[in-house]
Amino acid sequence: MYDIQESIKAQKKFCEDHQDPHFAPKDGRCWSCNQIIYTPGHHVWKGKSDGRESAGISVEKAGRELVTGCPHCFSSYCD
């Protein structure tokens, strides 16, 4: 399931529960490619879409894994 606000909450809770740093953008929008990481989007390479779709991060995934990068452009949030 994709829901931006629920994914943001799930990631925040995951980080709090595991005492991990919260690397993901607080509003869900990637600073590099400007896409919402918590919804499906398009793969981006060097500022341009390569035509392939990317899955994004579901609510379930946000609640069980630490988000460290963008699923669309692969930029790291923890470097």
N, C-alpha and C positions, 0 to 999 in steps of 0.2 A: 504494500500500500504506500502511496506517495501522498504526503501532506507536509507542506513546508513547516508550518508552526509546530506540528507534532514531532517532526524530525529534529527541529531545533531543541525542543524540550527533552527529547529522548537522548540526544547527544550531551546536553548539559547534565542530565541525571547520570548518564554513564560516567562522565568525567568526575562528578562529585562522588559517586559510589565507589569508584576505583582509585580515587585521589590522583587522577591523571590531569595533565594540563589540557585546557580546552583550546585546541589549535584551529578548529573550524571557524569560518566567519560567523559572527554572532547573528547576522541577518540572513545567512545562507547563500549569499551572493559571492562568487569567487572574485577576488581582487584582480586576478590575471585575465580571465576570459569573460568576466561579467555575467556568467550564467549561474542560475540557481543550482547548487550542488545536490539539493534534495528532490530534484525532479529529473526525468529523462531529458537529454539534450543532444548535442552534436559534438563529436570529437573535434578538437581544435589543435592545430599544429602551427606554430609560428604566426599566430593571429588569424588564421584562416581555417574554416571548417573543411574537413576532408571528405564530407558527405556521409560519413558513417554516424549512426546513432550511438549514444552512450546511455547506459542504464540509469545513472544517477544513484543517489543513496536513499534507500527506502527507510521508512520509520523503523522497521524491524532491524535493519542493518545499523542505523544510527544508535539504536538502543543496545547493541551487542558488540560494537567495535569502535575503537578510537579512530576518528576521522583525522587523517594527517595530510590529505591532499585532495585535489580536485579530480573527480571522476571523468571530467570532460577534457581538460587540457593538461592534466597530470602535474600541475604546479604543486610544489610542496608547501605546506603551511608550517612546517616545523624546522626549516633550515636556518 
